Amino acid sequence: MQDQEFEHESYVLVSFSRRQGSPKLFASLIEQHHSYITLQVRKTVLRRSDTGDRFDASMAADVVEVDMSAAQFAELLTTMNIGMGVPGTMRRCMGKFIEAAPDLPGEVEYIKEDFANELKSFSDKILGEKLPRVSNLLNQKTLTKVERQELLFAFEAISNKLQDSVSFILDMFNEAVIRRVTAAKTEIDSLLTTVLHKAGLKQLQGKQG
């Protein structure tokens, strides 16, 4: 029987592969990666013969190539039908390389900066408004009942604002740190898996030799 070849725009090969290195990955919770996962979708041709079907993508450009950290890959596999998806970094699309992602501050760094800005705003607005009046009242030898009440309200306003802001920021910071630690653990597990896999292959090759 004569070999046959079938092509169609819908025919693709999909693969995941583990790669070495530490590329810049969009929305990854850590900066350094010992390895990462790449999703590839390639156009393919079906070649049919009496020995079976073969899928040939050797001459085809990637439809899309997306890199993910080990943590992003794990989240992708364990959160099906939840949310809109997991962040990834597109490297190639329709055979064209995509420009590298820009540098962005990490989530923890962003929260720290936001906290610093919150404290500055608190100092400029709340303390700036309240402290002069509080200072004037405290410099008086005697205070009326109304002035004592005003002083109390001023301290309560300062205290409440500090408690609300600090509590909220600390909660956000702790959650971000926990996410980063979890991602780091996943990256370490991925690295160990890679090392053990390579060691196993080398040992197997040694026995075969």
N, C-alpha and C positions, 0 to 999 in steps of 0.2 A: 504494500500500500504506500502511495506517495505521501511524503510528509506534508503537513498542512500548517499554515501560519494564520493566526487570527489576531487582528488589531481592533481596538475600539477605544474611544476617549474615556470610557469609564473603567478600563482595566488598569489597576495599580497594584503594586506590592507595598505592604506596610511592615515596618520593622522597628524594633527598639534595639539599641546597642549601647554598651557601656564604653565610655572613652576616658582617657587620662588627661589631666590638665586642670587648670583653674580659670576658666573663662569668666567674663563678666556676665552674670545672669540676672535678668530682670526679676525684681521683687524677691530675690533669695534672701533669707534671713541672716546668712553668714557671707563673708566676703571671700574666704579661701575655700576652694573645693579641690579635693585630691582627685576626684573623678566626677563625671556627670553622665546623664542619660540623654541620648539623642533619639528622637522620633523621626523616621524618614518615610515619606510617601513618594514612590517612584512610578512613572509610567511603565507598563510592561507589555510584552507580546507573548501570546500563548502559542507555543510550538508543539504540535501534536504529531506523534509518530507511533509505530507499532511497539516501541519500547516505553511508551507512556507520555504524559504531558510534561513540558518544561516551560518555566516562566523566565523570560529573558528581559532583564532591565539594564544590561551592560552598556547599552548605547543611549539610554534615556536619561534626561536631566531630571533632577529631583523636582517634584511638584511642590513639595514643602519639606523643610528640615527645621526641627525645633529642638532646642537644648533645654534640659531641666536639671535642677539639682536632685540629689537622691531624695530629699525631703519632699520636693514638689512632685516627683514621680510617685512616691508612696502615697501622697495625698490624692493624686489623680486616680490611682487604682482603688482607693478605699472610700472615695466620696462620690461614687456614681449617682446621678440624679439629684445631687445636692448643689445648690448654687449655680452659677453661670460657668464655672470652670476653674482651673488652676493656672497661675501665671507660668508662662514659658518664654523663651527667648528665640525668636525666629532668626535663623542663620541664612537660609536660602529660600527663595520662592520662584518657581518657574525657571530654575536654572540661574537666577541672579542672586549674588551675595547681598545681604542686608547690612546696612551700616550698624556698627556696634552700638549697644545701648549706652546712653549718657550716664555719667556718674550722678547718683542720687544719695542723699544721706539715708542711713538705715533707720528702721522704725524706732529703735531705742534712742539713737542720736536725735531723731526728730522730736521725740517726746521730751528729751532733756532740754533741747532748744526751746520747745514750747513752754516748758516749765520756767525756764529763765525769763522768757518774754512775759509770762503770766506774773511772775514776781515783780518784774520791772513795771508792768502796768499797774499792779497793786500798789507799788511804792509811789508811782506818779499820781495815780488817781485817788485811791482810798486814803493812803497816808498823807498825800499832799493836801487833801481836802480837810482831813480830820485833825492832823497833828498840830497845825497852828492854833486852832481853837482849843484843843486839849491843853496845849502849852500855856495859853493865856489863862485858862481856868485854873490850872494847877499853880500858877504864879500869884493867884489872888489869895489874900489872907483868909478870907471867908467866902463861902459859897452859899447861894440861896438853894432852896429845894429844887427849883427849876434847873439851876445850873448843875447841881449834882446829878439830876436825872439826865441832862444833856451829856454830861461826862460819861455816865454809865452807858448810854445808848451808843456813844462814840466807840467805847472799848468793845461793846458787844458786836458792833458792825465790823470792826477790825478783826475780832476773834472769829466771827462766823465766816467772813470772807476767807481768812487763812485756812480754817478747818475744811471748808468746802473745796477750795482750790487744791490744797495739798493732798487731801484724801483722794480726790478724783485723779490727779496726776500720778500719785503713787500707785493707784490701782492699775492705771493704763501702763505705767512703767513695768510693774510686776508681770502683767500679762505679756507684754512684749518680750521681757527677759525670758519668761517661761517658754514662749514660742521659739526664741532664738536657741535656748538650751536644747529643746526637743529637736530642732533642726540639726544642731551640731551633733547630737547623739546619732541621728539618722545618718549623717555624713560619715561619722566614725564607723558605724555598723557597715555602711556601704564599702568603705575603705578596707575593713577587715575581711569582708566577703570577697572583695577583689583579690587581696593578697593571698587568702587561703585557696581561692580558685586557681590562681596562677601557680601556687606551690603544689597543688594537687596535680595540675597538668604536667608540671616539670617532673614530678615524681613518676607519674604514669609514663611519660616519654622515656625516662631513664630506665624503667623496667622493660619497656618494649625494645629499647636499644640493646 
